[in-house]
Amino acid sequence: QVQLVESGGGSVQAGGSLRLSCAASGRTFSNYAMGWFRQVPGTEREFVAAISRGSSTTSYADSVKGRFTISRDNAKNTAYLQMNSLRPEDTAVYSCAVGSSVYVRRPTDFGPWGQGTQVTVSS
């Protein structure tokens, strides 16, 4: 079983940037696609981005395309989410998860999950 720990969240003003990290342990990290999702209390988990095992393919939600960049370092067992030009509507708890494929976007296609990290963007 893989364990995931997110970090890097915080509070920023609109237009600012944050870089989230997702450190993995337990299983061979490089064997799996990775995804980032976000969730606002009372709503469903929303797909943000995914990356293939070898980083050759990435996928983004339309709402973050051009502003967010997903990457991974298999030597460090870590995935990243660089978030630029942040908006108040990006405020959420961000979680990473192991995925079956870079081409899937349903939360049920991912897991296990990390505990999440809070991102708050003020206007």
Backbone hydrogen bonds, N-H to C=O, Kabsch-Sander energy under -0.5 kcal/mol:
donor,donor_aa,acceptor,acceptor_aa,energy
3,Q,25,S,-3.3
5,V,23,A,-2.1
7,S,21,S,-2.1
10,G,118,Q,-0.9
12,V,120,T,-2.6
14,A,122,S,-2.7
15,G,86,L,-3.1
16,G,13,Q,-2.2
18,L,83,M,-2.1
20,L,81,L,-2.7
21,S,7,S,-2.7
22,C,79,A,-2.4
23,A,5,V,-2.7
24,A,77,N,-3.0
25,S,3,Q,-1.9
29,F,27,R,-0.9
31,N,28,T,-1.7
32,Y,29,F,-1.6
33,A,99,G,-1.1
34,M,51,I,-2.2
35,G,97,A,-2.5
36,W,49,A,-3.1
37,F,95,S,-2.9
38,R,46,E,-2.4
39,Q,93,V,-1.9
43,T,40,V,-2.2
46,E,38,R,-3.5
48,V,36,W,-2.5
49,A,36,W,-1.7
50,A,59,S,-2.2
51,I,34,M,-2.5
52,S,57,T,-2.6
55,S,52,S,-1.2
59,S,50,A,-2.2
61,A,48,V,-2.5
64,V,61,A,-1.5
65,K,61,A,-1.2
67,R,64,V,-2.3
68,F,64,V,-2.3
69,T,82,Q,-2.5
71,S,80,Y,-1.8
73,D,78,T,-3.1
76,K,73,D,-1.0
77,N,73,D,-0.5
77,N,74,N,-0.5
78,T,73,D,-1.8
79,A,22,C,-2.3
80,Y,71,S,-3.0
81,L,20,L,-2.2
82,Q,69,T,-3.0
83,M,18,L,-3.3
83,M,81,L,-0.6
84,N,67,R,-2.0
84,N,82,Q,-0.6
85,S,15,G,-0.6
86,L,16,G,-2.3
90,D,87,R,-2.2
91,T,88,P,-1.7
92,A,119,V,-1.9
93,V,39,Q,-2.5
94,Y,92,A,-0.6
94,Y,117,T,-2.9
95,S,37,F,-2.5
97,A,35,G,-2.0
98,V,112,P,-1.3
99,G,33,A,-3.0
100,S,109,D,-1.5
104,V,101,S,-0.9
109,D,106,R,-2.1
110,F,107,P,-1.7
111,G,98,V,-2.9
114,G,96,C,-2.0
117,T,94,Y,-2.1
119,V,92,A,-2.8
120,T,10,G,-2.7
122,S,12,V,-2.6
122,S,120,T,-0.5
